[in-house]
């Protein structure tokens, strides 16, 4: 049986949400790991992503920047798309 361990880190730098650079997200790190066990044509892998459960956003919308905010939001509420939090999984593969 063969085993492979992979650990990786991803650094995401400061991200500005608008052209005026008024709103930004601080830099952060994401850590992932994968352990793969393989025997012949059978393979199973256990993995985890964002192991430190770093809260980050992939999108941000400041409702103060528009006169009529969409989706019924008022001018005091900001909206954003939260990035993937900590996840775990198992992949199973058989080659035939």
Residue pairs with C-beta under 8 A, 6 or more apart in sequence:
1 37
1 38
1 39
2 37
2 38
2 39
3 35
3 36
3 37
3 38
4 34
4 35
4 36
4 38
5 33
5 34
5 35
5 36
6 33
6 34
6 35
6 36
7 31
7 32
7 33
8 31
8 32
8 33
9 29
9 30
9 31
9 32
10 29
10 30
10 31
10 32
11 27
11 28
11 29
12 27
12 28
12 29
12 30
12 56
13 27
14 24
14 25
14 26
14 27
15 24
15 25
16 23
16 24
17 23
17 24
17 25
17 60
17 62
18 62
18 65
23 60
23 62
25 56
25 57
25 60
28 54
28 56
29 52
29 54
30 49
30 50
30 52
30 54
30 56
31 50
31 51
31 52
32 47
32 48
32 49
32 50
32 51
33 47
33 48
33 51
34 45
34 46
34 47
34 48
35 45
35 46
35 47
36 43
36 44
36 45
37 43
37 44
37 45
38 44
41 94
41 95
41 96
42 93
42 94
43 91
43 92
43 93
43 94
43 95
44 90
44 91
44 92
44 93
45 90
45 91
45 92
45 93
46 88
46 89
46 90
47 88
47 89
47 90
47 91
48 86
48 87
48 88
48 89
49 84
49 86
49 87
49 88
50 83
50 84
50 85
50 86
50 87
51 86
52 86
53 85
53 86
54 83
55 82
55 83
55 85
56 82
56 83
57 80
57 81
57 82
57 83
58 80
58 81
58 82
58 83
59 80
59 81
60 78
60 79
60 80
60 81
61 78
61 79
61 80
62 78
63 69
63 73
63 74
63 75
63 76
63 77
63 78
63 79
64 75
64 76
64 78
69 75
69 77
71 79
73 79
